[in-house]
Amino acid sequence: MASRTTHAARLAIGAMLLALSAFVTISAGAQTIVDEWPSVKIPPAPELKRVTADPKTMAFLVLDFLKPTCNAQQEPRCLASVPKVAKFLGEARAHNMLVVSSVSPVRSVQDIVDQVAPKDGEPVVRSAADKFIGTDLEKILKDHGITTVIVVGREAQGAALYTTSHATFLGFKAVVPVDGVSGMDAFAELAGIWTLANAPGVGAATILTRFDMIDW
């Protein structure tokens, strides 16, 4: 009887050691993104699609083009996007499309870059990255019968990303001209645009495009 008990104990200990060995092996092989960072491959660029603008149901959101940051010293990529944004802004106004601008909590309308500054009567909202938080942006859009927002601005990983995402969560469709969205660097833009294209729920409601692919 003792021999059988000893044998069973040995089997149990052996099984435990085997399981522990497997656990150690799995734990040793597991890595975090920090470990894998140097070997991560950049995904293919998302598809850009042609869009037809409808001034009756679309609004143009011009987010956080602020002089203290959107300049040659702080964020030259933002400054480089301004001429294209300004050109489309002129077209949007010519077609009587609703235009909504934004500023950060510590800035004013006077801080917006002159080329894309709001006209008298155009709404301006003040909030952090997500321009729906603590503002009446949703009400403004719905009061004008808007179903789709065209979003440009800085940051790609901030205002553009979070405002676009929130818009889709509220049931709006979104159009994002990638040449009107800037970040601190190319990686920030890549990360923001990739997230808009692939995030659950957001990607399905968002079309990525370029200004020269938007028809009137």
Protein Blocks (a to p, Z undefined) as FASTA:
>chain_A
ZZmmmmmmmmmmmmmmmmmmmmmmmmmmpccfklmmmmpccddddddddddddfklgccd
dehiafklmcfklmmmlmmmmmmmmmmmmmmmmnopacdddddfkbcfklpcfklgcceh
iacddddfblmgopaklmmmmmnopabdcdedddfklmmmmmmmmmmmnopacdddfklc
ccfblklmmmmmmmmmmgghjlmmpccddfklccZZ
